[in-house]
């Protein structure tokens, strides 16, 4: 009997989409280019190793993780109070605070702000939230030019792609791909693949955009209830340049980004970059407490399903996430399948925990895109029990009838066999005989996708039970058939 350690929560599915995400199919497409898949795997593992070295250099690493987890859980348990405290203090600092229930409302609010200021050109930085809300196409359809200014984000924007990683949006691309993209869109010489020259070309291109922008938009890494200020972490300084030049600054962030006090910041800043890239600290950790002279500063606090996730027993701890990306870098499935295979703004283990809550039918395959090895949980700087939450989603997906029909049938058959010792013994005999006589091709076909890249073992001459009875004649194995 399956024992559930938690009640199944009521699912809120606000965004229905046509066409479910088929992660296994998309992963197979990524894996078809074996050399690229190997390179992708290796590049992410290199970052994972850098992360390990950075964390091992801090004797208090585990204490920091525990403290960060406690601060986040405390904040989430009183999120309403901290949000109101943030709003009051931010307003006092001269910031205009807006609240958005969902992606549509967020986009309407941002467009309203830009329209009122007659903004035609927006530079954007560090915001996966605006990817989640689909802000770029929304604004572009209304005549606003949107330029992503993080180098990786600009590369994927020029290619018309989505970011494939939350920290390294273009990690799926090689420098030759970037050279081709810049040649096509920025007019760099064909075949240019020198990272220094490509970065310089991007710098010149983006500098023009910064100087021409009427407004800047950034995400937020941490918003502080006690001060009404917030912190934006970047390695390129692009967020700072954009917000320093533009007369209108909009900062959009999910409501889970709150922390109570300025003194909590040190804990998170020490964890964030070590976990993300193995650096001791981000190059720029910019603190914003209010608008510059003559600048209008708006903050948009976005829910978009977060308060529902907060109410989901067994899942609310996922909101502790500080978006470091470490769970992606370590995940053997993410590394071998690429971020686009998840077809979700946040891919990898944390994406497979967060996204099914938005649309269970559409994202039903994502909780299965995991080996449940627990590596994600082991590296998470805020101690989110990712593997346990993935397992819970699998239960919900199956209970809601979204498991693929073939898989549901196999699971029912497996349950029937495992629940009846006599049937298990008979099935074992049939399987051993099948492995002996059936050609490999048929064996592979019978074991489905699992068997495509695996050789099945040589069958033993007898079952373990038969071996045990022959070799341990005085020790009768326990018969569970009556239990
Ligand atoms: S779940 Fe943890 S490891 Fe993954 S991105 Fe969030 S904070 Fe980082």
Boltz pocket constraint, residues with backbone or C-beta under 6 A from the ligand:
constraints:
  - pocket:
      binder: B
      contacts: [[A, 275], [A, 318], [A, 320], [A, 321], [A, 322], [A, 323], [A, 324], [A, 325], [A, 326], [A, 327], [A, 328], [A, 350], [A, 376], [A, 379], [A, 380], [A, 381], [A, 382], [A, 383], [A, 384], [A, 386]]
      max_distance: 6.0
